[in-house]
Amino acid sequence: MSPSPQRRPQRRAASSRPASYDESLVDAALQAYLGDAPSRRVRRLRRLSAEERQRETETEALIALSLGFPIDELLPEERPLLPAHIADAPNDYIVVRNHILASWRADPGAPLPRARILETVAASYDHLVAAAHGFLAREGHINFGVSAAFPAAPPPDAALQGPAASGASVIVVGAGLAGLAAARQLLRFGLRVLVLEGRARPGGRVYTSRLGGDKAAVELGGSVITGIHANPLGVLARQLSIPLHKVRDRCPLYYPDGRTVETRLDRSIDLVFNTLLDHATRLREFLNEAAERISLGEGIEKIRRLYHVARTDDERMVLDWHLANLEFSNAGCLSELSLAHWDQDDPYEMGGDHCFLAGGNSRLIHALCDGVPVLYEKTVKRIEHGADGVSVTAEGGQVFQADMVLCSVPLGVLKSGSIVFDPELPEHKLGAVQRLGFGLLNKVAMVFRHIFWDEDIDTFGCLNKESSKRGEYFLFYSYHTVSGGAVLIALVAGEAALEFEKVDPVVALHRVLAILRGIYGPKGVTVPDPIQSVCTRWGSDPFCWGSYSHIRVGSSGADYDILAESVNDRLFFAGEATIRAYPATMHGALLSGLREASKIHRAAESIMNSDQKKYSLPKSLRPPNGALEDLFSEPDLAFGRFSFVFSSVTLDDPEAPGLARISLDKILLLQPKNHEPKEDEKVHDPAAEKIVLQTFHLYATVFREQADRLQNSSNDDKGRLGLLCKDLGVKLMGYDSTCDVCSDMISSILSARKARKRLQRPKNFNISH
């Protein structure tokens, strides 16, 4: 049994694997086949057989699959972000993309530059490397993190362009995992960022407190890294060289009087519990749309009565413990969870062990904060958003203005209405906020002078005689392996978590100690009073009003998608309640921040282009006569018969789109005036003809890296033309077709050229005091 928060907790056999390990060991297989250094990797690739290459491609596809990428198709959000000629025939691109993902996972401690990938693939795939590497880096799938190699600033060798060059600004509301991840990524993209946090500390619902004379790290909020294989939190831990501790599987259960639940009964009810969930799945399939109006708790109870299971008191108490664990996993009462959709995220569950992070999760929070500008105790009360930008008002009337705003506050804050949006959020978004559930989990954390419990376990459970109190101190976590002290935490879930908010902390502590003494007293173990204890009150915290989200009756996974939608490319949303695949998890919050950073970057580019529209041509019209010729009168790059112009403020961007012009000669044979050939002339007299070479032009859309490849080719112009058309698959067009098909491109190049000229002008700066 794994008591860590997953949608459907199940019991598993005890493991003999080491309890503590470095997460990098998980990827030992990757390192074994990728090699220790790029040079070794390059040499090995060159001598691989076709069969070995195929096996390696399959291995990399499996790694990509573990990271959430389909083996043989594009992500839905990937296709529209790729050039059309790649998206329409993506097989080779997918192989390259998977190779990049596997290479990044093998060593996430340092950035993975495109140049290193170019060394490991055939030259004919260079354009695919550019597309795949660009997509993965922009979307936060590679080259993210918190080590010294990933500072919260643009890389020193980065050429700022687009929104970075224009100085686009973003306000991030909330310094939790989502907000910090987004802010850090945006700073690396070169945007200006300011984070506003209502608390006096970062982290939000991830909160590691120092208790016991500041010696023990105690998790009062998010605690378990749920599934380590593809988890970005594991990547951060590796970058910081922080060891992880596997949450061991063995979790003994105890009756209220201290007796241990027998193994036979334990396994029997575990099977009953999972069978009930299986039957609940069949029930919703049978009910179809009617299941939308039924709760998971109602469905399970009807099935239990139908099959007459868990009829004795002991059986019912053990089953209640499993149900409490399910409520803990979903931060919600079973009477509220949707029978139809409560487990919609199961297919995306992270694989691998569940882990504690040595020293507490605040180590990740502080690393994410490093270099990120955060203003604390700035409670946001109002967010105004419009075509001209955003205005964010904090408590006390202080106003902050920017181009865009990212709202990463918990769903509970959105439900409370404590932040006023002007204009109001769209109706369908407000509906999603109302429909989704936001539940509660509370804790009693205790630090003792010594460990009196079994040191070989990380969890143990306690049954309750009353079903209505099944979630009250039902599960204990031991953090002695990672906290630096003898730390026990008792969890309170379900209806009991709601009642717990009203209980005096002293009363709660005495109740927990009574349970512990009931378990260990009969064994001859004296349970001491703790040297310090803390009771959480997440449901009363005005900065969250609860713990994490779940799908309530009447809601569905689509509501997570609706919450993630931006408003007019000015107002954006992140957080665990905005990510359909990974809600209610720390890694889900982090991934949502990386996702929104990419969306904000693209929106900033769009806004910048919109601001330059006065320099652009109408989209529906052809360029003015001579516009194309004028562009190529001063090409950005020229060699041989080839010349190029690019739509980019920075000319050396390898992904910059542009136009190529190829100048060719056409031979014309002209007859002199008044020349009349004789009828019996079998062969024309060469002297009577005038040979003229007339130049004509063909055009094509290209990327800068394709132009560079042509320039660096050892071929002559004829060979370069073959490389362009055959190897790179570029289609040539005549003048009229280019004006019709590429009118937007021509407009964009004109705008970029004018923007470059503006940036090159000398500027005068005034600094006002």
N, C-alpha and C positions, 0 to 999 in steps of 0.2 A: 504494500500500500504506500502510495506517495501522498502525504498530506499537504504538499505544496499546492499553491493555487493553480489548478488547471480545471477546465470546464467539467471534465468528467473524471474525478479522482478514482484510481483503481489500486487494488493491492497487488504487489509484486513480490516475487520470492526474494529472500534476503540475499544481498550481493556480497561476494568475497573480494570485490575490487577494492583498491586502496581508498581510504576515506578522503585523503587530501591529495591534490595534484595541481599542476599548472595547466591552464586551459590549452596551452600550446601543444600538450601531448595529444590532445584530441585530433590535431591535424598532422600527426607524425607521418601518416600515409601520404599526405600531400607533399610534405617536405622530402620524403623518400624518393618520390618520382620526379619532383620538380628540381631537385638538386639544391645545394647550399648557396650557390652563387650564380648570377646570370650567365657568366662566361661558361661555366660547366653546363648549364642548361642549353646554351646555344650549340656547344660542341656535340652534346648528346643528341639534340634534335637532328643535326645534320647526318648522323649515322643511323637514325631509326629506319627500320623497314616499314613497308606499307602496313603490315599487320600490327606492328608496334604502334604506329601512328593512330591506327583505328582504335586500338585498346585505350590509348591515351585520350583520344577524343571522347570515348565513352565514359572514362573516369571523370573527365572534366564536366561532362554533361550531368553526371550524378551529383557532382559538387554544386553545380549551378542549380540543380533541382532542390538540394538541401537549403539553398539560399532563397528559395521561393520563385525560381525561374523555370518555366516549362522547358522540357528537354529539347523539343523540336518545333517550337513556335515562339512568336514574339509575345511579350506582355501586352495586354490591351492598351496600356498607357505608353508603351514603347513605340508602337507603329506610327502614330501621328507625329512623333518627334524625330523620325528618321527621314532622310531623302527618299523620294518616291521610288526611285529605281532600286534602292536597297530593300525597302519595305515590301515591294511587290515580289521580290525573289530573295527571301531572307536566309536560305539554308547556309550558305557560306558565312554570312554575317553571324548567325547563331553559333557556329563553331568558334569563330573568333571571339565573340562575346563570352562564351563559356570559358575559353582559354584565359581571358583577362580576369574573370572572376576567380578562377582557380589559382592564378598567379598571385592575386591580391590576398586571398585567404592564406596562402602559404607563408606570407610574411607581411602582416599588416602594420608592422612597426615603423615602416618608412613608406613614403609616397611611391606609387607605382607609375613611373613616367611612361608616356607613349613610346619613347625611344626604346625602352627595354622590351616592349612587346614587339616593336618592329624588327628587333634582332632575332625573334623566335618564330616568325612566320614568313611565308613566301612573299616576295616583293609584290606579286600580283594582288595580294590582299591588303596592301597599304591603305587604300581608301576605306576598307572595311574596319581596319584598326582605328582609323581616325573617327569613324562614325560611332563604333562601339565604345571606345575609350571616352569619347566626348559625352556620350549618353550616360554611361555608368558614373563618371565623375560628377556631372551636373546633377544627377538624380540622387547622389549620396550613397551609391552602392559600393564605391571604392574611394580610396583617398579621403577618408574622414577619420577623425579621432582626436586624441587628447595628449599624445606624447609631444616631446620637444620638436619632433618633425612635423607636427600639425599645429602650429601656433594660430591664435585667433586673428589672423591677418593674411593678406594675399601672399603667396609664395614670393620670395625675393626676386625670382626671375620671371614673374608673371607680367605680361604686358596688359595693363588695364584697358578695357574697352567696353563698349556697350554701356549698361547702367553704372558700371564702376567708374568709367571715365566721366560720366555725367554727374556723378556724386549722388546717386539715388539714395534716399534715406528711409529707414524702417524703424518703427517703434514696436517692440515686443512686449506684450502684457503678460507677465508671469515668468518667474525664474525657476520653473520646474524642469524636469527632464526635456520636455518638448520645447519649451521656450529657449533653454540654453543651447540645445542641439541646433535649433534653427539659427539662433543668433551667431553661434560660432561658425556655422557653415556660411552664412551671409557675409560675415567679416572676411572669410577666406575668399569669397567671390569678389570682394572689393567694395561692397556697399557700406554705407554708414548706418550703424545700428545703436540703439539705446534700449535697454531692458528696464521696465518698471515692475517692481515687486512690492506687494503689499506687506509682506512679512519683513522681519528684521534679519532674515536668513534666506539663503537659496534652497532649492530642492523641492518645495511644495509638499506633496504627499510622500516624498522620499526624505525621511528624517532620521538621522542617526544621532542619538543623544549620548553624552558621556556621563556615566553614573559611577557611583562607588568611588568617590574621590577623584573623578575624572580619569579613572583607569579602564573602565569597561565601556566598549562601544555597544550600544543597545539600539536595535531597529524598532522605532515606534511607528513607522509607516511601511512602505514597500520593502520587502525583505528578501524574497527568494528570486534568484535568476532562474526562470522556468524554461529549461531546455537550453543546453549550451551550444549545440552544434552550429547553428546559423545565427546565434544571438549576437546582435551588435554590442551588447554589454560585455560579452566575452571578449570581443575585439578590444574594447577599451581596457579591460583588465589585463590583457596580454600586452598592450602598449605601455601600461604602467607597471608591468611585472608584478601584479598583485596575485597571489595564489588564491585558488578557489577550493572550497570544501564541498564534496559531494554530500548531499542530504541522504543519509543512509536509509535503506528501505524499511528496516524493521521498526515497527511501531506497535508495541504492546498496548492492549486495552485493559482498563481496570474498572471493576464495579465500584460503586460509591463506598462500599465497606472495605475496599482494598484488595479484594480477590482479583486474581488475573483471569481474564476471559480465556476459556479453554481454546486450544488451537482448532479443534474440530468445529466448535460453534462459530468461531471467528471466520474460518474459511467458508462454512456453510452459508452464513448470512452475507458474506462478501459476494458469493455467487448469486444469492437471492437479490441483492441490491443491483448488481449489473444486469441480471435478467429482467428486473423491473424496468430499468432504463431501456433495455432492448424492446420490451413490449410497449413502452411509451412511444418509441419511435414508430412501431407498427401501428399503434393507435392513431397517431397524427396522420399517417399515410391513409388510413381507412377513413378518418373523419374529413380529410381534405380541408376545405376552407373553414369548416366548423371548428377546427383545431385552433384557429386564430383567436377564439374567444375563451379558450380553456387554459388554466394554469398547469404548469408541470406538477405542482403538488397535488392538484385535484386528479390529474391523470394517474399518478403513481398510487395514490390511495385507493382509487377505484379498482386498479389492477391488483393491488395487494389483497383487497377484500374478495375479489373474484377468485383468486387462486388460494385464498386462505393460508397465506404465508406469514411468518413472524407472529405467531399467535400467543406464545408464552411470554411472560414478563421479560425473561432474559433475552429472548430473541428480539423482542420489540425494542429493548434498550440498545442492543447492538445495531439494529437497523436505524434507529433514531440517530445514533452516532454517525453513521454513513450519510444520512440525510443532512445532518448539521455540517458535515465536511463539504457536502455539495453546496450548501448555502454559503459557506466560507469561500469556496472557489468562485462563486458568482456574486458575492457581496449583495445577496438579496434573499428574501424569504421565498420558499418554493411556491407559496400561494401567489406570488407576484410574477414569477418567471414564466415566460411564454412556452407552452408545450410545443408550439409549432417551430419556434426559432431559437430557443435558449442555447443550443449548441452549434449554431451556424458557423462558428469559427473553428470547429474541430479539425477540418482538413488542413488548416494552416499551422497547427500546433508545432512549436519548435521541438526538434528531436534532441535526444541526449539527456544527460543527467540534470537534475535540479541542484542548484548550488547556492551556498552562502559565500559572500565575498569577505575575505579576511580584513578586519579593521572597520568593516561597515561600508554601506553604499555611499556614504557621504564622501568617500575618497573619489568616487567617480564624479559626484556633484562639484566638488571643489576643483577637480581637474577641468571640468567643462567650463567653470567660471573663469579660469585663468585667462586674463587678457580681454574678457568680455565686460563692457561697461554696464554696470547694474546700479540702479538707484533703489535703495531699500526704503520700506515704510512709505511707499507711494501707492496708496489704494486708488485704483482707477474707478471712477464713477460714471464717466461719460465718454463715448467714442463717436465722433462725428466723421463721416466719410462721404466724399463726393468726387467729382471729376477733377477738382483742383488739388486733391490731397486729403489728408486726415488730420484731425485735431483730437487729442486725448487729454481729458481733464482729470486730474487727480484730486483726492480729498483735500480740501483747503483752497481749491480754486486754481492751483498751478496747471498751466496748459502747455502741452508739448505738441509740436506740429511736425509732420513728415509727409513723405510721398505715399507710404503704405503703412498698415498696422497689422500685426499678427496677434490674435487673441488666443492665448493658450491656457485660459483659466479652466478649472474643472467644470464638468457638466452641472454640478450642484450650484455653482455660482450663476451659470446661465439660467437655471431654473428659478433661482431666487429673484432674478430681475434687478440685482443690485447694480448692474452696469446698464446704463441707458444707451441705446444705439440710435443715432440720428443720421439718416432716416432709419425707421424701424426695420428689423430684419424681415426678409421675405416670409410670407405666410407658411410656405412649406418647410422652411427652416425652423420657424417657431413651433410648428407641429412636431417636428422631429425632437426638439428639445423637450417638449411636453410628453411625448410618447415613451422615449427611452427611460429606463429605470436607473436610479443612482442609489446604490445600497450602502451598507454600513458594516464595518468590521472594527472591533475595538480590542485593546490589549491591556493586560496587566503585566508590566515588566518589573522584574525583581533581580537585584544583585545580592548574592550571598557571600559569606566569607570563604566558604569552601563548597565543593561539589559533593552533594549527598546522594545524588541519583546515579543511575547507571551511565557511566562515561562512554559506553559502547553504542549508545543510541542517540539520535538527534531529536526524536519525537516520541511522545507517548500520549495516550488518550484516556479520558475518563467518561464513563457513562452517567446518565442522569435518569432518575426514576420518572420524572415528569416530561412528557413529550414537548410541552410548551416551553420547557427550559433546556431542550436538548443541545442548544448551542452555547450554553453558559459554561465557560472554562472547560470546553470539551476536548481541547488539544493543547499540548505544551510543546514549545520549541526550546531546545537547549542550544545555546550559542557559545558554550565554553570552548569550542574548538577554534573560534574565529574572533571572539570579542575581547579577549584579554582579561576575562574575569568569569566568575561562576554566575552565569546569567540564565535565567529561566523566563520565558514569556508565555502567559496563558492567553488563549484566544477566546473571543466572545463573538458569536455569529448569529445570523437570523434574527428572530424576534428578541432573543436575549440581548443582542447588541443594542437594540433600541431602548430596552429597559435599563441597560447598563448606564446609559447617559444620565439617568436620574439617581443612581446609587452613590452614596458617599464613598470616596476612595478608601477610607479606613475600613468601612464595612466590606467593600469588595476585596481588599487585601486579606482580611480575616477569613473570608469565605474561601479564597484560593488556598491559604495556608491550611485550613481545615481539610480541604481535599487532599493536599499533599501529605498531611500527617495521617489521613485515613489510608493512604496508599502505602507509605513507608513505615509508619508506626508499627504495624503487625510484623514487619520484617526486622524490627529491632533497630531501626534507623531514626535518629533524632533529627527532626526538621527544625532548623534554627529560624529566628526572625531574620528577614533580609536587612542589610545595612542601608538599602535605599530602594524605593519602588516608585513607579509612575503608572497612572491610569490614563489612557488616551480618551479623548472626547471628539473624535473626528466629525461626528454628526452635528456638533455645536460649534464647529470651527467656521467662522464667517468667510474664510478664504477657500473653503471647499464644500462645506455642508454635507459631508459624506466621504466614502472611501473610493469606490470605483463603480463603473457602469455595468449594466446588464440589460438584456432584452426583456422588457416587461410585456405582459399580455396586451396585445394591440399594436406592438411594435415589431420591427424586423431588422435584419442586417442592413437594409437599404437606408435606415435612419442614420447609421454611422456615416454612410456616404454623403447624405444630405448635410450633416453637420460639417463635413470636410469641405463643402463647396465654398468657394470664395464669392465675394459680392463685388461685382464691377471692377475686379482686379485692383481693388484698394484695400478691402477688408478680408483677412485670411484667418483660418482657424486650425489649431493643432491641439493635440492631447489624446489620451487613450480612448476617449469617447468619439474620436473622429477617424479611427482606423478600423475598418470592418474586419480585417484578417486577424488583428492582434489586440482586441480591446481588453481592458482591465489588466494590463501588464505594463511593467516598466519599459520593456523593449518596444512595446507598441507606442508608448509616448515618445521615445527617442526617434523611432522610425517616422512618426508623423511630423516631427520637427524637421528632419532631413527632407521629407517630401515637400513640406511647405516652403523650405528655403529654395528649392528648385522652382516651385511655382512662382514665388515672389521674384526670383531672378528673371524668369521669362516675362512676367508681367512688367517688370521695370524696363526691359528691352522694348516691349510693346508701347509703353508710355513714352519712352524716349523717341521712338519712331513717330508716334502721334504728335509729339511736340515739334517735330521737324516737318510736319506735313505741308507747311507752306513752301518747302523746298521740293516737294514731291510733285509728281504728275498725277492727274486723275487716273484712278485704277482702270476705268472703263475705256480710256482713250489711248490711241497709239501715241508714242513719243512724237514730239514735233519733228518736222523734217530736219535732217542733219544732226539730231541728238546723238545717234549711234556713232556717226562719223566724228563728232566732236569728242566723244568719250575716248575713242581710240587715237585721237590726235596727240594725246598725252597718256600713253599706256602706263599702268602701274608696274608692268613687267614685260620685257620684250627680248626675244632672241630668235635668230633665224627668220623663218616665216611666221612665227607665232608672236602674238601680243595679247595681253590680259589686262582687264580692269576688274576691281573687286569692290564688293559692297561691305566694307568694314572700315571702322575708324582707325584700326590698327592693321597695317598691311601684312604683317608677318603672322597673322593668325592662320594656322593651317586649315581651319574649318570655315574660313571666310568664303562665301559663295561669290561667284563672279561670272564674267563672260570671257570666252576666248575667241580670237579672230585669227584665222589661218589665211594667209595671202597666197594665192596660186596664180599661175600664168596660163593664159589661153592663147594658142597660136592662131593667127588670122592670116589668110592668103588674100591679098587685095590686088585686083587687076588695075593697071594704069588706065587713065581716062582714054576714051575713044579706041580702046584696043578691042579688035574683033578677031577672035581666033578663027583660023581656017577650018572648014569642015573636015578636011582630010588629015588634020593634025591628030595623031594618035597620042602624042605626049605633049604636055604643055611646055612651053619654053620658060625655064626658070627665070630667065632675065626679064620675062614679061610680067612676073608676079612680084609683089612686095610683101615680105614676111614681117608681120607685126606681132609683138608679144603684148597682150592686154591682161592686166591684173584684175582678178576678181576675188571676192572674199567669201568664206564660209564661217559660220559662227557656232558656238556650243556653250552650254552652261557647265561650269567646272567649279571645283574647290581649289583653294590655294595649294593644298598639299599635292593635288594632281598636277598643277602647273609646275611646282617645284620638282616633282618627279620627272616631268618631261625635260625640264631644263638640265637636270643632273644625268639624264640618260646619255649613254655613249653613242646612241644612234644618230644618224643624220636626220634632216627634216622629214624625209620620206619614212624613215623608221619610226620617228616620233609620231607621225600621223597614224601609222599602224598601231603603235602603242596606245594612242588616245582612243581610237575607234574599236580595236579588238580587245585589248587587255582591260582597258578601263571602261569599255562599254558606253562611251560617250557618243551621242547622236549629233551629227552636223546639220545645220540649217542654213537656208539662204537669208538674204536681207529681209524680205517681207515677212517670212515666218518668224524670224527673230523679233521683229518689231511687234508682231501680233502676240506671240507666245510669251515673250520675255519683257513685256511692258513694265510689269511691277519690278522686275530685276533692274531694268534700266533706271527707273525712278529711284530705287534704293541706292544704286551706285552714284547717281547724281547727288543724292542727299549726303551719302557718306563722304563724297569728295568735297562738298561744301563744308561739312563738319570738320574734316581734316584741315582745311584752309583756315577755318576759324580758330582751331586749336593751335595752329602754327603762328598766329599773330601775337606780337608782344602784348603783355597785359600789365596794367598798373593795379597794384593792390593797396587798399586803404585799410588800416587797422584802427578801429575806433575803440576808445577806452571807456 
